[in-house]
């Protein structure tokens, strides 16, 4: 899968793990709902690092914890 797809899946995975809706994530992170929707629908192509930082803040995790998932194993990511 592409890296952008892995990021989307990880956000969805964390929402489920933390029992959060996209609205909860928006409220906790400050990332606008329109941005979260654009990420999910792959409108922007890639996620800015600062946006990912704030998403992680919303989940109360570090960026390192975000990427600590089998989704990001090099065997799973293609260009």
N, C-alpha and C positions, 0 to 999 in steps of 0.2 A: 504494500500500500504506500501511497505517498505520505510524506511527513505531515502535510496539512490534514489529511484524513485521520492520521493517528492522533493529532492534536484534538480534532473534533470528537473522536471516540473517547479520548481521555477525559475531556470536559463532561461528556455525557455519563461516563463511568463514575466520575467523582460526584456528579449531581445525584446519581442513584445511591452511591455509598454514603453520602452525607445527607440523604433525604432532602435535597434542595431542588426547588423549581428554578427555571431560568430567571424568574422574577426575584427569588431569594438571592440568586447569584448577583443580579444587577444591584440589589439593595446593599449587599455585603461588599461588593467590589467597586461600585461606582461606574462600572463599564456600562454604557447605555444599552438598553435592550436591543436597539437597532443594530448595534455593533455585534452583540451576541448572535443575533439572527443572521447577520451577514457572514459571520464565521461559520455558523452551522450550514448555511446554504452555499458556502464556498464562493461568495460574491467577490471577496477581496483577493482571493488566491493564496494569501499567506497572512499570518497573524503577526502584528508588530510585537516585539519583545516587551515593550512597556505595557501593552494591553495584556499580554500573558502574565506579566508580573502582577497586575491588578486583579486579574482573574484568580491567580494563586492566593493573593491576599483575601479575596472573597471566600475562598475555600479554607482559609487559615492554614495554608501549607506553603512550603518553599518551592521555588522553581525546581530545585533538585528533586524534591518529592514528587512534583508533577511528572518529571521525566523518568522517575524510577518505576517503570512499568514495562512489561514484556512488549507492549505495543511499539516501543522505541528501540527494540533490539535491532542491530544492523541487518540481520537476516529478514526482518519484516518490512524494512523501508527500501523503496525503490525510487529512482529519479523520475 
